[in-house]
Amino acid sequence: MRVFALDTISLQTNSSDSFTDTVLDIQDSDDNPVFNIDEKTIYLNKNKESKYNQNLNYDTINNKQEDFSSKFFLMNIVSNAAKDIYNLEIERTDVPSALLKDKLTFERTEGPVENIHIWTAVQSNFLTDISEHDTGSKFDIGLINILIDGKFKGGQENFRIMLDPAHRSTHTPFMQTFFQDLYIESRRIPHTRVLIGNSRPGVGIEGAQSPYTLSFINRSQIARNLANQRKFGVRVRGDYSLMDYDAGVYSSSTNFSSFFPGHEVDAWVNVKPLGKTDGKYGKLVTGAGIQSGEKHGTSYYMTGAYAGYEYKKFWTKFEYARANGSNGGSGLTNKHAQGLFITAAYKLTKKTEILARYDDFDPDRNTAGNNRKEITFGTNYYLKGQALKLIFNYVFCKNDCLDDSHRLMVGTQVLL
């Protein structure tokens, strides 16, 4: 007997940020910084001759092709790429980074597009459920995403196309979920980005977070039940030293399931009191937001609040949400839900992080005895930043209406 309700624990880690991911290091909810990220702060290399540092043109390899027989030429290309990856050092874990970015970024000299970067994200996990009456194990592919990021000539506009060929919903046609991110974004206004298209709205901090920077295999319960859905609309995001914001107007449809079943308005504001201290006293962020919408005649409204603090190797974050109806990961509902979580983490080394989370969720405040509590302990080992990491989670689940249970999860993430 399974003791975890399917709408409570989801292994789909793509079900859009940790404290350091989105708020503290000038990151937004879709991994697109308001300011350009200096990749020198992300990609380092122990080998001074690496192509990451020297920007070598692969024509130099082609010019030496005569040194190898055609039979082994492809093998040498693969070998050189493997050596570059081995020597690559990625210390930052607050942003996603792809192992093969230099090899899969293509510059264009003709047409409206300046460059295109094609990359892939793969997450998988092995889990074991242990309860009083049953034990079960299985291997699961959390997600497979294919992303195409591009920049138009002039560098003021960019676009993203994200495909999800492994979506496993039995209730949604394949092509509706095949296209996930699908947008064009402009940054002509200083400190501001204007987005038009399909994206994950800024509903809460973790609910809007990229799956590639999550601290745990699963999102918090308020994030995966009340948020974490992509919608089509117009969105404006800004980032300043003492505050940032994310506001948008969307169709309440999800996964292109209908043209315009209703509207949705989302708004979130963060205040950064220590934003001008250069991290001397750490980084403190407090925020709040609302979501209001209507879909097929059903209205929903949600409020949320957030607080996070980071100092040297330690970080913590707290988030609370209260909903009178919702249109998130658990679907459209008029139930009155609420929940909160608190996470604390410490980096033992540049590559090893330990963390814990307390997570409490009430799916219906009008019904007694249905609270769901999760206590999670985890370890992340960043072999190559977020591009290659190992994850271990232990989850103790205490539901008012179900038996207590335990879950062991071992996961991997690869960004190519």
C-alpha positions in Angstrom: 0.0 0.0 0.0 1.4 3.4 -1.1 1.2 5.9 1.7 2.0 9.0 -0.3 -0.8 10.7 -2.2 0.0 11.3 -5.8 -1.0 14.9 -5.5 1.2 15.4 -2.5 4.5 13.9 -3.5 5.5 14.2 -7.1 8.7 12.9 -8.5 8.6 15.3 -11.4 11.2 17.8 -10.4 10.1 20.0 -13.3 7.1 20.5 -11.3 10.6 26.8 -12.9 14.5 28.8 -6.8 16.5 28.4 -3.7 17.3 31.4 -1.7 20.6 31.9 -3.4 19.2 30.9 -6.8 16.8 33.7 -7.5 16.8 36.4 -5.0 20.3 37.0 -3.6 22.4 36.7 -6.7 20.3 38.7 -9.1 18.5 35.7 -10.6 14.9 35.6 -11.7 12.5 32.7 -11.7 13.5 31.3 -15.1 17.3 31.4 -14.8 17.6 34.6 -16.9 19.4 37.2 -14.9 18.3 40.8 -15.2 22.0 41.6 -15.7 24.3 39.6 -17.8 26.2 36.9 -15.8 29.9 37.1 -16.2 30.6 33.5 -17.2 34.2 33.9 -15.9 32.7 33.6 -12.5 31.0 30.3 -13.4 33.4 28.4 -15.6 36.9 27.9 -14.4 39.5 25.4 -15.6 42.5 23.7 -14.1 44.0 23.3 -17.6 45.2 26.6 -18.9 45.0 25.3 -22.4 41.3 24.5 -22.1 39.0 25.8 -24.8 36.9 27.4 -22.1 39.7 29.8 -21.3 41.3 30.1 -24.7 38.1 30.1 -26.9 39.8 27.9 -29.4 38.2 27.5 -32.7 37.4 24.0 -33.6 38.9 24.6 -37.0 42.2 24.1 -35.4 41.2 20.5 -34.8 40.1 20.2 -38.3 43.4 21.5 -39.6 45.2 18.7 -37.7 42.8 16.0 -39.0 45.6 14.6 -41.2 47.3 13.6 -38.0 44.6 11.0 -37.4 42.9 8.5 -39.6 39.3 9.3 -40.4 38.5 6.2 -38.4 39.6 7.8 -35.2 38.8 11.4 -35.8 35.4 11.4 -34.1 36.9 9.5 -31.2 39.5 12.3 -30.8 36.8 15.0 -30.8 34.9 13.1 -28.1 38.1 12.6 -26.1 39.0 16.3 -26.3 35.5 17.2 -25.1 35.8 14.7 -22.2 39.1 16.2 -21.2 37.6 19.7 -21.2 34.7 18.6 -19.0 37.1 16.8 -16.6 39.2 19.9 -16.2 36.3 22.3 -15.9 35.7 23.7 -12.4 32.2 25.2 -11.7 32.1 26.6 -8.2 28.8 28.6 -8.3 25.7 26.6 -7.5 23.2 29.5 -7.6 22.8 29.4 -11.4 22.5 26.5 -13.9 25.5 25.9 -16.1 25.9 23.5 -19.1 28.9 21.3 -19.5 29.0 21.6 -23.3 28.0 25.2 -23.6 31.1 26.3 -25.7 30.5 23.3 -28.1 26.8 23.8 -28.5 26.7 27.5 -28.9 26.6 28.6 -32.5 27.3 32.1 -33.7 25.3 33.4 -36.7 26.6 36.0 -39.2 23.4 36.2 -41.2 19.8 36.6 -40.3 18.2 38.2 -37.2 19.7 35.8 -34.7 23.1 36.5 -33.2 23.7 33.1 -31.5 21.9 30.0 -30.5 22.7 27.7 -27.5 21.2 24.2 -27.6 21.4 22.2 -24.3 19.7 19.3 -22.5 18.8 18.7 -18.9 18.3 15.2 -17.4 17.2 14.4 -13.9 16.6 10.9 -12.5 16.2 9.3 -9.1 15.9 6.0 -7.4 13.5 5.8 -4.5 12.5 3.4 -1.7 9.2 3.9 0.2 9.0 2.3 3.6 5.8 2.2 5.7 4.3 0.0 8.3 2.5 -2.2 5.8 4.5 -2.0 2.6 7.9 -1.3 1.1 8.6 -0.5 -2.6 11.4 0.7 -4.8 11.5 2.1 -8.3 13.7 4.1 -10.7 12.2 7.2 -12.2 13.2 9.8 -14.9 12.3 13.1 -13.2 12.6 15.1 -16.4 14.3 15.3 -19.8 14.3 18.9 -21.2 15.7 20.1 -24.5 16.3 23.8 -24.5 17.1 26.3 -27.3 18.3 29.7 -26.0 18.9 32.4 -28.6 19.9 36.1 -28.7 18.8 38.4 -31.5 21.1 40.8 -33.2 21.9 43.8 -31.0 21.7 41.7 -27.8 18.6 43.4 -26.5 16.2 40.6 -27.1 16.5 36.9 -26.4 14.2 33.9 -26.7 13.8 30.4 -25.2 12.2 27.3 -26.5 12.0 24.4 -24.0 10.7 21.0 -25.1 9.6 18.2 -22.8 9.5 14.9 -24.7 9.3 12.8 -21.5 6.1 14.4 -19.9 4.1 11.5 -18.5 0.7 13.0 -17.9 -2.1 10.5 -18.7 -4.7 13.3 -18.7 -3.1 15.8 -21.1 -2.4 15.3 -24.8 1.3 14.9 -25.6 1.7 18.0 -27.7 0.1 20.3 -25.1 2.9 19.5 -22.7 5.6 19.1 -25.3 6.2 22.9 -25.5 7.0 24.3 -22.0 8.9 27.6 -22.1 8.2 29.5 -25.3 8.9 33.2 -25.1 10.7 36.3 -26.3 12.2 38.7 -23.8 13.4 42.2 -24.1 15.8 44.1 -21.8 15.9 47.5 -23.4 14.8 49.2 -20.2 17.6 49.3 -17.6 17.1 46.9 -14.7 14.0 45.5 -16.4 12.9 42.6 -18.6 9.7 42.4 -20.5 8.6 38.9 -21.5 5.9 37.8 -23.9 5.0 34.1 -24.2 4.7 30.9 -22.1 6.7 30.8 -18.9 6.4 29.9 -15.2 4.8 32.9 -13.4 6.3 34.3 -10.3 4.0 32.7 -7.8 6.0 32.4 -4.6 9.8 31.9 -4.5 10.1 28.2 -4.8 7.0 27.8 -6.9 8.7 29.9 -9.6 12.1 28.3 -9.2 14.0 26.6 -12.0 14.1 22.8 -11.5 17.8 23.0 -12.3 18.6 24.9 -9.1 16.3 23.1 -6.6 17.9 22.2 -3.3 15.8 19.0 -2.9 14.5 16.5 -5.4 10.9 17.5 -4.7 9.7 21.1 -4.3 7.9 22.1 -1.1 4.2 21.2 -0.9 2.9 24.7 -1.4 5.1 25.0 -4.5 4.1 21.8 -6.2 0.4 22.0 -5.3 -0.4 25.8 -5.5 2.2 27.0 -8.1 4.6 25.4 -10.6 2.6 25.8 -13.8 3.5 27.6 -17.0 1.0 30.1 -18.5 0.9 32.4 -21.5 1.0 36.1 -20.9 2.9 39.4 -20.6 5.4 39.6 -17.7 7.6 42.4 -16.4 10.6 41.7 -14.1 12.9 44.2 -12.4 15.9 44.0 -10.2 17.5 46.8 -8.2 20.0 46.9 -5.4 17.3 47.2 -2.7 14.3 45.5 -4.3 13.1 43.3 -7.2 9.7 42.5 -8.6 7.9 40.1 -10.9 4.4 41.0 -12.2 2.3 39.7 -15.1 -1.1 39.2 -16.7 -1.8 35.7 -18.1 -4.4 33.4 -19.5 -5.4 31.0 -16.8 -5.0 28.1 -19.1 -2.1 25.7 -18.5 -0.3 23.5 -21.1 -2.2 25.3 -23.9 -5.3 23.3 -23.0 -7.7 26.1 -24.0 -7.5 29.4 -25.7 -8.5 31.9 -23.0 -10.7 30.3 -20.2 -10.1 33.2 -17.9 -7.5 35.7 -16.7 -4.8 35.6 -14.0 -2.8 38.4 -12.4 0.4 37.6 -10.4 2.6 40.1 -8.6 5.5 39.6 -6.2 7.9 42.1 -4.6 11.1 41.5 -2.7 12.9 43.9 -0.4 16.7 43.6 0.1 17.6 45.7 3.2 21.3 44.7 3.0 21.6 45.2 -0.8 24.1 48.0 -0.6 26.5 46.4 2.0 28.3 44.1 -0.5 27.5 41.0 1.6 29.4 42.2 4.6 26.5 41.3 6.9 25.1 38.6 4.7 22.1 38.9 2.3 18.6 39.4 3.7 15.5 39.3 1.5 11.8 39.6 2.5 9.0 39.4 0.1 5.3 39.1 -0.5 2.9 38.5 -3.4 -0.6 37.8 -4.6 -2.3 35.7 -7.3 -5.8 36.4 -8.5 -7.6 34.6 -11.3 -10.6 33.0 -12.8 -10.9 29.9 -15.0 -14.1 28.4 -16.4 -16.1 30.3 -13.9 -14.1 29.2 -10.8 -12.3 32.1 -9.0 -9.1 31.6 -7.1 -7.0 33.9 -4.9 -3.7 33.3 -3.1 -1.3 35.4 -1.0 2.2 34.5 0.1 5.2 35.8 2.2 8.9 35.0 2.2 12.0 35.6 4.2 15.5 34.4 3.5 19.0 35.0 4.8 22.5 34.0 3.6 25.8 34.4 5.4 29.0 32.8 4.1 28.4 29.1 4.0 25.0 29.2 5.7 21.6 30.0 4.2 18.0 29.6 5.3 14.6 30.5 3.9 11.0 30.5 5.0 7.8 30.7 2.9 4.1 30.8 3.6 1.1 30.6 1.3 -2.6 30.8 1.8 -5.1 30.1 -1.0 -8.8 30.5 -1.5 -8.9 28.3 -4.5 -5.9 27.6 -6.7 -4.7 26.9 -10.2 -1.4 25.3 -9.7 0.3 21.9 -9.9 -2.6 20.0 -8.3 -5.1 21.5 -10.8 -7.9 24.0 -10.6 -9.7 23.8 -7.3 -11.9 25.9 -5.0 -10.5 24.4 -1.8 -9.0 26.7 0.8 -5.4 25.6 1.4 -2.4 26.9 3.3 1.1 25.8 4.0 4.6 26.8 5.0 8.1 25.5 4.9 11.5 26.4 6.4 14.8 25.3 5.0 18.3 25.6 6.5 21.5 24.6 4.8 25.3 24.7 5.3 28.1 24.2 2.8 30.7 21.9 4.3 33.0 22.4 1.3 32.7 24.0 -2.1 31.1 20.8 -3.4 29.3 19.4 -0.4 26.1 20.8 1.1 23.9 19.5 3.9 20.3 20.7 4.4 17.0 20.1 6.2 13.5 21.2 5.6 10.2 21.2 7.6 7.2 21.3 5.4 3.5 21.6 6.5 0.6 21.7 4.1 -3.2 21.8 4.7 -5.0 21.0 1.4 -8.4 22.1 2.8 -8.8 24.4 5.8 -12.5 23.6 6.0 -11.8 19.9 6.6 -10.2 18.7 9.8 -7.6 16.0 10.2 -5.9 16.2 6.7 -2.6 18.0 7.4 0.5 16.7 5.6 3.9 17.1 7.2 7.2 16.3 5.6 10.6 16.5 7.3 13.5 16.2 4.8 17.2 15.8 5.4 19.5 16.0 2.4 23.0 16.1 1.0 24.0 17.7 -2.4 27.4 16.9 -4.0 28.2 19.3 -6.8 30.7 17.6 -9.0 30.5 20.4 -11.6 28.2 22.9 -10.0 24.5 22.4 -11.1 25.7 20.9 -14.3 26.6 17.6 -12.7 25.4 16.8 -9.2 24.4 14.0 -6.9 21.5 14.3 -4.4 20.4 12.3 -1.4 17.1 12.9 0.4 15.5 11.2 3.4 11.8 12.2 3.8 9.7 11.4 6.9 6.0 11.9 6.0 3.4 12.3 8.7 -0.1 12.6 7.3 -3.1 13.0 9.6 -5.2 10.5 7.6 -2.5 8.1 6.5 0.2 5.9 8.1 3.6 7.5 8.8 6.1 6.6 6.2 9.7 7.0 5.1 11.3 7.7 1.8 14.9 7.4 0.6 15.7 9.1 -2.6 19.0 9.2 -4.6 19.0 11.5 -7.6 21.3 12.8 -10.3 21.3 15.9 -12.5 23.2 16.4 -15.8 23.1 19.6 -17.8 24.8 19.2 -21.2 
